Amino acid sequence: MASSAVVWVLTASMWLDHSWAKEPPDTTAEWVSFVISTTEGKKEIQTRPHQLLVCLASPPVEWALTKSKPSYIKNWNYLLPRQHRQFRPKSAYRRTKPSLDQWIIIELNSEISLKNALKEIRKDSSVLNAEPNYQVMLAQQRPDERIPNDFYFDRSWGLNNTGQFEGTEDADIDLPEAWSLGVGSRDVRVAIIDTGIDFFHPDIKENLWINLKEIPGNGLDDDDNGYIDDVHGFDFVSDDGDPFDDQGHGTHVAGIVGAVANNRRGTAGICQEVSLIAIKSFGVSGSADVATVVKSMRYAIDHGTDIINASWGVDIRSELMRTAVEEAAEADVLFVAAGGNRQSEQLFYPAAFENTIGVGATDKNDQRSRFSNYGSFIDLAAPGQTIFSTLPDNRFGFLSGTSMAAPHVSGAAALALSRYPDWSAQDLTRMLLNAVDPIQPNKPMGSGRLNVWKAQQVVARLPRGKFNLSEKVGALIDFEGSADGENFSHYDLSVGQGASPVDWLLLHHSDTPVTESYLLTGFNTESLEEGSYTFRLRVADTFNQTNTVKQTVEVSNVEISSPRNNDVLKAGKIIPIIGSVFGRSRTYKLEHGPGTSPSEWTAAGIQLTPQDETLPFQDTLGIWDTSTLAPNMLYSLRLTATDSTGNVSTETVIAIHLENAMKPNFPIHQSIGKEFSPDDWHSVVTEDLDRDGDDEIIVVEAGDLLGSPTFLHVYNHDGSLAWKHELGDSVPFHDLPLTGDLDGDGFIEIFTEGGTGGFLMGFRHDGTLLTGGWPVKTSSRSLGKSMADLDGDGSMEIIALTHESSIGSFTSNRKLMVIESDGTIPIAWNLQTCNSDLDTMELLPAIGNLDQDSDLEIVSVTGCNSIGIFDIKQPGAAKTNAYINSGKLITSPIIGDLDQDGVSEIIIAGNGTEDSVQGGIHVFNIFGEELSGFPALVDEHFDSSPALADLDGDGDLEIIASSHRSNLIHAIHHHGFPMDGWPVGRVMDGLLRATPLIADVDGDAQLDVLLPSYGFTFSLIQEGDRRRTSGLKAWNISGDPVYFRTASGNDRLWMELPGGNLLKIGPLTLTDLDGDGFLDVVGSTAIDLEYSSEAPLVSIKNRRSIYAWSLDAPYREDLLPWATYQKDAQRSGRFGKTILINQPPIIRPILSQTVAQGSVFFPINLLRFGSDPDHGNTDLTWSIDGVTDLQVTIDENQIVSISPPNAQWTGEEHLIFTLKDPSGAKAQKGATFKVLADYSPPEANLDLAETGEDT
């Protein structure tokens, strides 16, 4: 063991020696597209091609020393160098949350994709966060025109607009007036994190920060801060102390903040005297990565920066960047960020983070620049279009963008800080957001356009003011927040119509300060029309200064909140209509009509809720009896409310599906958070847990990305919740539960991942936890799980395949393990992993008897192009391997005797990695040899497992699989040729990634193939075309569509299914859910979306749904060959008769005996006490243990004779009777045999009874 430990340390040390301390990451590498899944489809984000940013729970050195280096990692290094982590001139703050010191950069080898590297490393329990190294872009807009670079201040219209360039007079920041109260101070440091600064520029060089502890040009790190010759800042692009601007953007930004004034050249910056720290993060291309800008931010913090200017950003949230912004706030650094130039309200980071000032751009007429972003994350606006400033090589020029708007705010902050050096970043923020001129932009642009003159006139810290409302409000509103401060005078609450009101209505005035309590309670919104409103809090101090806070919300007192657009509901049921009709003595009516744009409306079947004096708000408006409506049709619902003056408000919900085949009380809607995991398949399982004849529905409800806990939910067959159990904080995000009778008690157990650190948890049928070795610590997550009695001993085992690398080992291997009923792991094999960018179901091993001996074999994928056959009697490696020559194996294998010759084959579907790489269906024998005729369908790509069945009834098995490349469903014979009528032609709207199910779904005693189709709901909404409805479809053996009688003859069972890139569905299950003898289908959605013909066209319903349908087909196991993913509830993956589980023998209780000294015991006929469900009594073997002195014999007739050793013997012995079957399964019972002196057994006397008869 000692030598082993030495090897580990040496391995880690070698890894550390090969770190980026000697070989920095290539920050000039080309960018690659990283595809993320969103509800709107795929979105491409540019990232560094082979880098990950990782936050660790433990010190990075400890982390590295406890792990062997995985093959796909080239090296790693700290995000911040050692000296930088120790250099803290401004470190009065202490963090309890993860800091930048805990982040590292990992450089990957080229063999692994970013997506799979992220999956691998996120399974490490010591990894708190991991993300790609996203590209960050400068927020500069290309100039529309070239204007001569004359050195005139009047070209800076944003500083002083007299109407030059045909602009609007005074549409500026009033800078000359502000200078009358101060022009700045060299003591204020502003970090320009950008493309660098031309520090020879005559209009800038006097305002450059100088690191007095550094000796220029000596090649030494004189101040021991980790950076050589960082006299004016640092270049993080070239990793040197020369942050010279060779692009122009940074110099332009720097000039806006602090170009030198009164030097008879060029222009003037907002802050005429300031210290500009040049931090170069962006090269000539104008792009950088998150790691580089974060290192730059930390450099700024550690070198006494007061203000950071970030004229750049990225469209995706980065946790590393958020941590850096948070650390800046804790260091009391003001963070000013450009709002972005996408002409949209899409969040742009870091501007959208808390603790930043997000800045939008205005033009010379005080209008929103056409390129500027807008929305809730824009805090204020500033001039940003055609802005005149410095450029490298002693030049000047015009640039546009929110990049130019942000430094106006940074310069104003520096000017104010020079006047009030003891003000905090929060003090400056309140001042800046209130030192504005009102503007009337066409989109929300924050509190107004910056006015520096107003900022300079502030004489004291502004009072505090804050409140927060929901995005949609109605009825009575409570305003909770704060209005206080050291010079507090009073506060007012007002409301105005729209996002930029001109007129305000006072709601409340108070002279009493409020701290984290109610500013106003019970405001009645009935006085407001439906629509958008802005609420304003103004807090005044004794200097007549005000702090103004605004929030724009939607006021909705007339609405339908349930049902919603494109809901699928049970036809014929009474549907409650939830919503609001509040205030104004409103009366209302509810009506429905056919289709998505009804021409006629009726109130038939709708009963309004009786009303008292209080009108409903988010309550039941009425009930809708749909029993008289034609099922399997689309309907719309309309709410019309009329107030006391005759004003009418309407709300319409369209495309409500009334599904006839849906079982009562379904679908079950389950809420999810906004930060849900797009990788969640939301897989449901059905099983009769308590053996009462009805199935339960089992599902893992994933936590969200913000740490909400994960739960195991179990529902009764009628949709009611039976029980639930917390599994842990967001662990796992998703799991396919396994069910089976592992402990042999006659009831079904549930097994799922949970806890932290990689545990497999076991639950009894009633929700109590298994004990005695459970939960099992597997040190792995994302386990594909099957169950079988591998060795025929009467006890089931769990066979688990880790979908990702093991926690702690951090290797690039999967692990295949066997788990006994007591939680022990007697055997495990290490397998190669395979990286794929496709989002697939958990890989599962298949279980079957391939070699005809008494034990079962395990078949598992082993790497990208091989499968292995494993025997529990052969540890260490697979007994046989099989290989493919093209494509990847990313689906689970299955087993079946295709040609019914008595020998089973292994079937697996391959996926082509691109159009030029073949996929196909492969069939192997036990020796790893591919059968003749295979691979078949090599031009198709498969990312879901196939199914097996004798579709045509000829005695041989067919292979049924769906291709995601062509959207075709294939059915091929055992020799590889297609069945007549197959493949099924392209489904109009494509297929979801799912395994086909095989059963008789229409009651004609013929097998059918069932698969989900995702439809095209947006087209359905726009055009009312029911053929574009999503749902489950089926095809008969001839390849013709099946029409479901329970669904009014429609060719699909309707359900909500998302479009975009979430084209998947958790495993469907065919079962008899309620024990009525008919077939049912159970399935679920990963997320529900709402589609509309008006903006927003697509929105998240923040829920998912569990569906159950009844079919007009008897439940017959002989017509149900492939009922769910991997065939059955135990996920055996094997076609044929259910794998027989050898049940243990049964012993009835054997009575203990007590006799007097000198007596013998009564003989025991063992044939009366033992039986076995799988064998006859003559095949069973009895034995008796625990004998010491007694004489015990078993004769040929299974009669046990027990006697004392002699007539004088007294005492007792406890004997163990063991009954064993030929397979080795056994049962035991105990009985005690006593011999006592002076023992008198009780005697039974005859009772005398007389009867009499009437005569």
HELIX and SHEET records of a PDB file:
HELIX    1   1 ALA A    2  ASP A   17  1                                  16    
HELIX    2   2 PRO A   60  LEU A   65  1                                   6    
HELIX    3   3 ARG A   82  GLN A   86  1                                   5    
HELIX    4   4 LEU A  100  GLN A  102  5                                   3    
HELIX    5   5 LEU A  114  ILE A  121  1                                   8    
HELIX    6   6 PHE A  153  ARG A  155  5                                   3    
HELIX    7   7 GLN A  164  GLU A  166  5                                   3    
HELIX    8   8 LEU A  175  TRP A  179  1                                   5    
HELIX    9   9 LYS A  205  ASN A  207  5                                   3    
HELIX   10  10 HIS A  249  GLY A  258  1                                  10    
HELIX   11  11 VAL A  290  ASP A  302  1                                  13    
HELIX   12  12 GLU A  319  GLU A  330  1                                  12    
HELIX   13  13 THR A  402  ARG A  419  1                                  18    
HELIX   14  14 ALA A  425  ASN A  434  1                                  10    
HELIX   15  15 VAL A  452  GLN A  456  1                                   5    
HELIX   16  16 THR A  525  SER A  527  5                                   3    
HELIX   17  17 THR A 1017  GLU A 1023  1                                   7    
HELIX   18  18 ARG A 1026  ARG A 1028  5                                   3    
HELIX   19  19 ARG A 1045  ALA A 1047  5                                   3    
HELIX   20  20 GLU A 1117  LEU A 1119  5                                   3    
HELIX   21  21 LEU A 1166  ARG A 1168  5                                   3    
HELIX   22  22 ASN A 1177  ASP A 1179  5                                   3    
SHEET    1   A 4 VAL A  32  THR A  38  0                                        
SHEET    2   A 4 GLY A  41  LEU A  56 -1                                        
SHEET    3   A 4 TRP A 103  LEU A 108 -1                                        
SHEET    4   A 4 ILE A  73  TYR A  78 -1                                        
SHEET    1   B 4 VAL A  32  THR A  38  0                                        
SHEET    2   B 4 GLY A  41  LEU A  56 -1                                        
SHEET    3   B 4 VAL A 127  LEU A 138 -1                                        
SHEET    4   B 4 SER A 287  ASP A 289 -1                                        
SHEET    1   C 4 VAL A  32  THR A  38  0                                        
SHEET    2   C 4 GLY A  41  LEU A  56 -1                                        
SHEET    3   C 4 VAL A 127  LEU A 138 -1                                        
SHEET    4   C 4 TRP A 312  GLY A 313 -1                                        
SHEET    1   D 7 GLY A 233  ASP A 235  0                                        
SHEET    2   D 7 GLU A 273  LYS A 280  1                                        
SHEET    3   D 7 GLY A 184  ASP A 194  1                                        
SHEET    4   D 7 ILE A 307  ALA A 310  1                                        
SHEET    5   D 7 LEU A 334  ALA A 338  1                                        
SHEET    6   D 7 ILE A 357  THR A 362  1                                        
SHEET    7   D 7 LEU A 380  PRO A 383  1                                        
SHEET    1   E 2 ILE A 387  LEU A 391  0                                        
SHEET    2   E 2 ARG A 395  LEU A 399 -1                                        
SHEET    1   F 2 VAL A 436  ASP A 437  0                                        
SHEET    2   F 2 ARG A 449  LEU A 450 -1                                        
SHEET    1   G 3 ARG A 464  PHE A 467  0                                        
SHEET    2   G 3 LEU A 476  ASP A 484 -1                                        
SHEET    3   G 3 VAL A 514  ASN A 524 -1                                        
SHEET    1   H 5 LYS A 472  VAL A 473  0                                        
SHEET    2   H 5 THR A 546  VAL A 555  1                                        
SHEET    3   H 5 GLY A 531  ASP A 541 -1                                        
SHEET    4   H 5 PHE A 488  GLN A 497 -1                                        
SHEET    5   H 5 LEU A 505  SER A 510 -1                                        
SHEET    1   I 4 VAL A 558  SER A 562  0                                        
SHEET    2   I 4 ILE A 574  VAL A 581 -1                                        
SHEET    3   I 4 ASP A 619  ASP A 625 -1                                        
SHEET    4   I 4 ILE A 606  LEU A 608 -1                                        
SHEET    1   J 4 VAL A 568  LYS A 570  0                                        
SHEET    2   J 4 VAL A 648  GLU A 659  1                                        
SHEET    3   J 4 MET A 633  THR A 642 -1                                        
SHEET    4   J 4 THR A 587  PRO A 594 -1                                        
SHEET    1   K 4 ILE A 668  SER A 671  0                                        
SHEET    2   K 4 ARG A1103  PRO A1114 -1                                        
SHEET    3   K 4 PHE A1078  SER A1084 -1                                        
SHEET    4   K 4 THR A1069  THR A1071 -1                                        
SHEET    1   L 4 VAL A 684  GLU A 687  0                                        
SHEET    2   L 4 GLU A 696  GLU A 701 -1                                        
SHEET    3   L 4 PRO A 709  TYR A 715 -1                                        
SHEET    4   L 4 LEU A 721  ASP A 729 -1                                        
SHEET    1   M 4 LEU A 738  GLY A 740  0                                        
SHEET    2   M 4 GLU A 749  GLY A 754 -1                                        
SHEET    3   M 4 PHE A 759  PHE A 763 -1                                        
SHEET    4   M 4 VAL A 776  LYS A 777 -1                                        
SHEET    1   N 4 LEU A 783  ALA A 788  0                                        
SHEET    2   N 4 GLU A 797  THR A 802 -1                                        
SHEET    3   N 4 ASN A 813  ILE A 819 -1                                        
SHEET    4   N 4 ILE A 827  GLN A 832 -1                                        
SHEET    1   O 4 ALA A 846  GLY A 848  0                                        
SHEET    2   O 4 GLU A 857  VAL A 861 -1                                        
SHEET    3   O 4 SER A 866  PHE A 870 -1                                        
SHEET    4   O 4 THR A 880  TYR A 883 -1                                        
SHEET    1   P 3 ILE A 894  GLY A 896  0                                        
SHEET    2   P 3 GLU A 905  GLY A 910 -1                                        
SHEET    3   P 3 GLY A 920  PHE A 924 -1                                        
SHEET    1   Q 3 ALA A 947  ALA A 949  0                                        
SHEET    2   Q 3 GLU A 958  SER A 962 -1                                        
SHEET    3   Q 3 ILE A 969  ILE A 972 -1                                        
SHEET    1   R 4 LEU A 997  ALA A 999  0                                        
SHEET    2   R 4 ASP A1008  SER A1013 -1                                        
SHEET    3   R 4 GLY A1031  TRP A1035 -1                                        
SHEET    4   R 4 ARG A1052  TRP A1054 -1                                        
SHEET    1   S 2 LEU A1089  TYR A1091  0                                        
SHEET    2   S 2 VAL A1098  ILE A1100 -1                                        
SHEET    1   T 2 ILE A1146  ILE A1147  0                                        
SHEET    2   T 2 GLY A1170  SER A1171 -1                                        
SHEET    1   U 4 GLN A1153  ALA A1156  0                                        
SHEET    2   U 4 LYS A1226  LEU A1236  1                                        
SHEET    3   U 4 GLY A1211  LYS A1220 -1                                        
SHEET    4   U 4 THR A1181  ASP A1185 -1                                        
SHEET    1   V 3 ILE A1164  ASN A1165  0                                        
SHEET    2   V 3 ILE A1199  SER A1203 -1                                        
SHEET    3   V 3 GLN A1191  ILE A1194 -1                                        
END                                                                             
